[in-house]
């Protein structure tokens, strides 16, 4: 296996990235759940969250280095701008 082709390594890395992306999406859904989003509204809240990133951070390059404080900031913003998604 030490002679894996570059293509095989790339495919494996892409698969791992997809798995991580799915785990992050699940974690965001859980965070939104515990923030009080209605269960049926979680997909809409995820979309609103992603749009909120751009609005709040104005496409700032530092968004890639977000910590939990920035996540909380976006969720708190959603509680104001998208009240209908919350219980």
C-alpha positions as CSV (number, residue, x, y, z in Angstrom):
1,X,0.0,0.0,0.0
2,X,3.0,2.2,0.2
3,X,2.8,2.7,-3.5
4,X,-0.6,4.2,-3.6
5,X,-1.1,6.3,-6.7
6,X,-1.6,10.0,-6.4
7,X,-5.1,9.5,-7.8
8,X,-6.0,7.0,-5.1
9,X,-4.6,9.3,-2.4
10,X,-6.6,12.2,-3.8
11,X,-9.8,10.1,-3.9
12,X,-9.3,9.1,-0.3
13,X,-8.7,12.6,0.8
14,X,-11.8,13.8,-1.0
15,X,-13.8,11.1,0.7
16,X,-12.5,12.1,4.1
17,X,-13.3,15.7,3.5
18,X,-16.8,14.8,2.5
19,X,-17.2,12.8,5.8
20,X,-15.9,15.8,7.8
21,X,-18.2,18.2,6.0
22,X,-21.2,15.9,6.9
23,X,-20.1,15.7,10.5
24,X,-19.8,19.5,10.7
25,X,-23.3,19.9,9.1
26,X,-24.6,17.5,11.8
27,X,-22.9,19.4,14.5
28,X,-24.3,22.7,13.2
29,X,-27.8,21.1,13.2
30,X,-27.2,20.0,16.8
31,X,-26.1,23.5,17.8
32,X,-29.1,25.0,16.2
33,X,-31.4,22.5,18.0
34,X,-29.9,23.4,21.4
35,X,-30.2,27.1,20.5
36,X,-34.0,26.5,20.2
37,X,-34.6,26.0,16.5
38,X,-37.8,24.1,15.7
39,X,-36.9,20.6,14.5
40,X,-38.7,21.0,11.2
41,X,-36.9,24.3,10.7
42,X,-33.3,23.1,11.1
43,X,-32.6,22.8,7.3
44,X,-33.8,26.4,6.8
45,X,-31.8,27.5,9.9
46,X,-28.7,26.0,8.4
47,X,-29.2,27.9,5.2
48,X,-29.8,31.1,7.2
49,X,-26.7,30.4,9.2
50,X,-24.5,30.1,6.2
51,X,-26.0,33.3,4.7
52,X,-25.5,35.0,8.0
53,X,-21.8,34.2,8.0
54,X,-21.5,36.3,4.8
55,X,-23.7,39.1,6.2
56,X,-22.1,39.3,9.6
57,X,-18.5,38.9,8.6
58,X,-18.8,40.5,5.2
59,X,-16.8,37.8,3.4
60,X,-14.0,38.4,5.8
61,X,-11.1,36.0,5.2
62,X,-10.9,35.3,9.0
63,X,-14.2,33.4,8.9
64,X,-12.2,30.3,8.1
65,X,-10.7,30.6,11.5
66,X,-14.0,30.9,13.4
67,X,-14.2,29.7,16.9
68,X,-17.2,29.0,19.1
69,X,-17.7,32.7,19.9
70,X,-18.3,33.5,16.3
71,X,-20.7,30.6,15.9
72,X,-22.6,31.9,18.9
73,X,-22.6,35.4,17.4
74,X,-24.2,34.1,14.2
75,X,-26.8,32.0,16.0
76,X,-27.7,35.0,18.2
77,X,-28.1,37.1,15.1
78,X,-30.4,34.5,13.7
79,X,-32.6,34.7,16.8
80,X,-33.2,38.3,15.9
81,X,-33.4,38.1,12.2
82,X,-35.2,34.8,11.8
83,X,-37.4,34.5,14.9
84,X,-39.9,32.3,13.0
85,X,-37.3,29.4,13.0
86,X,-37.1,29.3,16.8
87,X,-39.5,27.8,19.4
